[in-house]
Amino acid sequence: MMDGGVSDISCGDPDIFKDASHGMRLWIGSLKTAAKCKPHEEVTKEKLMRLTKEALVKCLLDGYQTVCSHSDTFESSRVNLEQFKSELIAAQRSVVKLQQQLLNVQTEQLNRISTAVDTAVDRGIRSYSDIVSQTIENSVPVLSEEKLKQVVQEAVIDDDRSKNVVVFGLAEEDSEDLNGKIVALFEEIEEKPSFEAVRVGKVSEDQIRPVKVSLRNCETVRQLLLKAKELKTTTAYRQVYISPDRSPEERIKHRQLVDEMRRKRKKCPDIHYYIHGDHIIARDKG
């Protein structure tokens, strides 16, 4: 994602919150029924003390199971909110930075105009409009509407890319059930996300085209990338790997890291090298 961009962190289906609310209401309803209460104000310690031990145990167990079934949902939501807050702060900083840059450009232009006018007066130039026109032509260009549109478009494309993964090495056939292949691949790592899949690149007899998989949100992408290393331990997908959907610039940088890592491995075979983020990490084998 671009610096200052805000990714889509609405991870998970909003219906899970409905399910959690519904489950809690059902449990509250069963508790009020057992205590023979209608409004919740009627539920008191005295009325609960009248229940049998069996009824109390059942109500407690139902409540415990309800809370446990949704605890992961609430924790995931908390993490997502923290991520959203961090990304929102980053976006606000990016906006402030862009505003400052625009102010700097405007200030520079005004200074250029002022200098040109002073020079013109000294030289006896009469036409102020000529001076202004010449200065504007030679000044630092203002961010045009087309440039702003390009920046916004790049941000949108980058945000969409954060919801994709690219699958390499998945066997390609003339008439293939691509969705079925992706489903089977994800099932191998115990994942069943909703997705759209398409081969990318030109058809070639010598090379298998990668598959771009678009997912619902960035959390699903993160989960798949965490589990992708498990494919190396399988028989059917040992030569298949899943990577982030990188921009052309990111692909070049990643390729350079891979080449550098291979040189290090060749030079020091007793050291385990691997890529983490934008860095090469070295650890002793064993």
HUHU-V624044 format. One line per field, one symbol per residue. psi: psi as a letter, one per 20 degrees, with the letter a starting at -180 (. if undefined). burial: b if it has 16 or more other C-alpha atoms within 10 Angstrom, else e. Layout:
psi=???
burial=???
This chain:
psi=qqpiqprokmprphihhggggghghgggghghghilqfqhhiorhghhhiqrhggggggggggghgghijhhghghhgghhggggghgggghhgggggghgggggggggghgggghggggghijphohhhggghgghirppqorhhggggggghggghghhijqrppqjpppqgoqngghggghghhhklqmrqrpqqqqrqpqhiqpqrppoprhrhhggggghhihihhhirghkhjpqprqnqrgghggghhhggghhhgghhhmiipoqqpockqpppqpq.
burial=beebbbbbbeebeeeeeeebeebbeebbbbbbebbebeeeeebeeeebeeeeeeebeebeebbeebbeebeeeeeebeebeebbeebbebbeeeeeeeeeeeeebbeebeebbeebbeebeeeeeeeeeebeeebeeebeeeeeeeeeeeeeeebbebbbbbbbbbbbbbebeeeeebeeebeebbebbeeeeeeebebeeeeeeeebbbbbbbbbbbbbbbebbeebeebeeeeebeebbbebbbeeeeeeebeebeeebeebbeeeeebebbeeeeeeeeeeee
